[in-house]
Amino acid sequence: MRRGFTLVELLTVIAIIAILAAIIFPVAGTVRENARKSRCISNLNQIFVALQVYKDDYRAYPPVLGAYAVDANGVLTCNASQAVPFNLAPKPLGSYLKNDEIFYCPNNPIDDKRLITQAVYPQGHALAGQPVRLQLGNPNSLIVCFYRYDSYSTGRIGQSANHELHYTLFWSNQQLNARENQLNGGTTNYGLGYFDSPVGPKSTDNPRQLGYRNPDTTAVVTWCSYHRSYSGGVLNRAKTDLVLFLTGNVKPVDSYEMFQSPYTMRP
């Protein structure tokens, strides 16, 4: 007679499988996330090289990292039905990069190149919460829109559908410069910043901004916030934001600190 499995044996096997699954699944998830981070870092490294070549050619950094949303005539638009896909939009760095996929983080939930969005300036920026406009600091200037596929020009605010700007040429005012002086241990004495009246470059300003002719190499270029994790909608404190500095280094930085004051980060 064939002998079947007893209930105890079946329960034992199920328990062993459950234990193995509990060990293997988190490891597999970590491996996948590390692979995504590696690709994201590679993207940022390639963007940095392209930026430096662009700077050598034009003696300035571009006003936008990826592309502004435009219609078929190349006119700026925030009308989603009129905007051309990201791959058809003119990009300052387009001729310096091999493909548009370099602007896409594999953790970005939006891979549709047609979707566009407005963006606001992030916390730690002199214009925090205000919509991004074509002319810096001009409240009457045209509001520009970005492609949600582009993971490095903007990023989602928390787990919402709203976006904040990451790449910017100028971000300072007197209050933020005072914070910079504090971080520098009192060795600097930066005063009025770019967005203090009258808006524009100032000799007292912090040089850690891409808009100046020879910005300090510790300046933040952009960062990717798509590797963040949340618990109950609350941002977890962990070094998951990947920050590209003007040194060319990509460094993991605490996500909470980046959310609060991104442009004061150091390589």
N, C-alpha and C positions, 0 to 999 in steps of 0.2 A: 504493500500500500504506500502511496505517496503521502509524505508528511508535509502539511502546509505550515506557513509561518504562524507562530503564536502572536497574540496581541502584544505581548511584551516585546517580542523581537521587532514587530512593525513599529511600535512606538520608539524603540531604541534607534532604528534606522532613520525615522523621521527627525528625531532629536539631533542625530549626527549631521543630517543634511542641513537642518536649520542652523546649527552652529557653524558649519562650513560656509553657508551662505552669508551669515552675519560677519564672517571674517573676510570673505572674498569680495562681496559687493562694495564695501567702502574702499577697499584697496583699488578695485577697478575704477571706481568713480574718481579717486585721487589721481590715478594714472591718466585718465581722460582729461581731467582739468589741467594737469601739468602739461599735457600735449597742447591744449588750447592756449595756455599761457606762453609756451615756447613759440607757437605760431604768431601770437600777438606781439611778443618781443621782437621777433624777426620783422614783422610789419613796421614797427616803430623804428627799428634800426635802418630799414630801407628808406623810410620817410625822412629820417635825419640826413642821410646821405644826399637825398634829392633836395632837401632844403638848403644844404650847404652849397651845392652846385648852383642852385637858383640864386643864392646870395652872391656868389662869385660873379654870376652873369649880370645881375641887375643891381648889385650893391645894396640890397634891401631884402627883407623877408616878405613873402606874399601876404596880402590882406586876409586870405582865407586858406585853410589847410587843404580841404578837399575841393568843394565847389558850392557856390550859391545856386539855389534853384532858379532855372530859367525856362522860358518857353521856346518854341521852335525857332523863333527869331533871335534868340540869345538875349531877350529882355528879362530882367529880374521879375520873378513872380512868386506869389504865395498861393496861387490858385492851383490846387492839386490836379485838376482836370486838364490844365494847360502845361504843366511842367513836364519837360522831357525826362527820361530816365537818367539816373546818375551817370551811366556809362556814356551818355551823349552830351552831358553838360561840360562846358569848357573848364579845365582845371589848370591853375598855375603850374602845378607839379606834374601835369599829365605827360609831358614829353620826357620827364626824368625818371619815370617809373614804368615798369614793364607791363603792368595791368592794374585795373581798378580794384581788384580783390585785395590789394595791399591796404586799402582803407577799411577793410571789413574785419572786425574781431569775431572769431567763431562763437563767442558767447553772446553776441548781439542777437536778440530774438527776431529782429527785423532783417530779412535778407532780400526783401522786395526793393529793387532799385528805383521804383516809381514813387514811393512814399516820401513826403516832405513834411517839415515841421518848422514852426517858429522856435526860437530859443531865447532864454533870458541869460543875463550875466550871472555867474555863480556867486555864492558867498565868498568873501575875501576879495571881491572886485569892487572898485569904487562905484560902479553902476549896478550893484547886486539887485537882482529882481526885475530890472528894466529890460525890455525887449532889445535884441541886437539890431542895430541899424547900420546902414551903409556907411554913414559918416559918424565917426566916433564922437560921442558926447553932444551930438546935434539932435535935440528932441523932435525936430521937424523933418529929419531925414527919413528916407524910405526904410521900412522894416524889411529885412532880408530873411529868407527861409533856407533851410538846410535839408539835406537828404538823410533820412534816418538810417540808411544803409551805412553811411559814413560814420564809423565808430570813434573817430579821433578828433573831428572838428567839434562835435557836441557829444553829450551823453545823457542818458535818462536821469531825471531827478528822483532818486529813490526807486520805488517800484511803480511809479506812475508813468503815464504816457508823455509827460512834459519833459522838455529837454533844456539843458544848460550849456552855455558855450564853454569850451575847454581851451581852444587855441585863440590867443588874442595878442595883439601887438602892444597894447598898453592896458594897465590895470590899476595904477596908483592914485592915491590922494594923500593929503597930509596925515590923516589918521593911520592909513596903512603904512606910510613911510615911518611913522613913529614906532609902529610894531616892528618894522625892519631894523630900526636902530636898536631896539631892545634885544632882538634876536642876535644882533651883531655885537652884543655886550658893550654898547656905547662907543664902539670904535668908529661909527659913522654918524653923520648928522644930516640925514636927508630931511628936507623940509616940504615945501609945496610940491604936489605931484601933478601928473599929466591932466587929471580931471578936475583939479582946482581951478577956479576962475582966474584968468581966462584959460579955457581948455587948450592944451598944447604942450609941447616939450618945454622943460624948464631946467635950468642949470642946477637947481637944488634937488632934482628928482633922483629916484633910485635907478641905477643902471641895469638892474636885473629885468629888463623889459625888451622884447624883441624889436620894438619899433625904433630904438635908438641905433645910431650908426654902428657902434661897437658895443653891443650889449654884453654884460658880464656873463661868463660861461656857466655860472650857476643858475641861470634863468630857467624857469619851467617852460618847455615848449608845448606840451600837451600831456594828457594822461588818459588811460582807459579805465573806466569804472564798471565794466561789464563782468568783472570777476568777483564783485562784492557778494556777500551772503547776508541774509536777513533772518531774524527769528521773531515771528509774530509781527512782521512789518517793521521791526527795529533793526537798524544797521549794526552788524556785528563788528567789533573792533578787531581787525586783523590786517596784516600787511598784504592786501590783495589788489590795491590799485597799482597799476604799472605806469610809472611816470618817466617821460622822456625829458632829459635835461639837455641844455645846450652844450654840455661836455660831450654829448653823444652817448652817455650812459642811460640805461633803462633800469630803474630801481623800484622794487616793491615798497610801497609806503602804506602806513596805516590809513584805512579807508575813512575813518571818522575824522582824522586830522585833515585829509584831503578835502572832505566835504565842507569843513569849517573854514579852512584858509589855504587853498591849493597853491597859490603863487608864492607863498613864503617858504615852501619846502626847499630843502637843500639836497644836493646829490651825495 
